Amino acid sequence: MSIDQGTAAKVAKLARIRVAESDLPALAQEFNTILGFIEQLGEVDVEGVEPMVSVTPMRLKRRQDGVTDGGQQDKVLANAPDAREGFFAVPKVVE
């Protein structure tokens, strides 16, 4: 696959990147280089290779999943402009 200057300009516009007309050939060449590298990766034989998340075998730390009330009601309501009886108080919007 080859990217021409028109396609490079369209991609730059979609990405909201301002590219000068004189820089379009270099941008198109850069896109072609990237696509060439991706095509090379597609030729690699990965038969029998396990997918991995990291280069080192590790397991993420886990915690017990339990439902709690948080125990921070006072801290949560501390910045509320109006709190009543442990809840946020909001003005009435519908009459």
Sequence and secondary structure as in RCSB ss.txt:
>XXXX:A:sequence
MSIDQGTAAKVAKLARIRVAESDLPALAQEFNTILGFIEQLGEVDVEGVEPMVSVTPMRLKRRQDGVTDGGQQDK
VLANAPDAREGFFAVPKVVE
>XXXX:A:secstr
    HHHHHHHHHHTT    GGGHHHHHHHHHHHHHHHHHHHTS  TT    SSSS              S HHH
HHTT SSEETTEE       
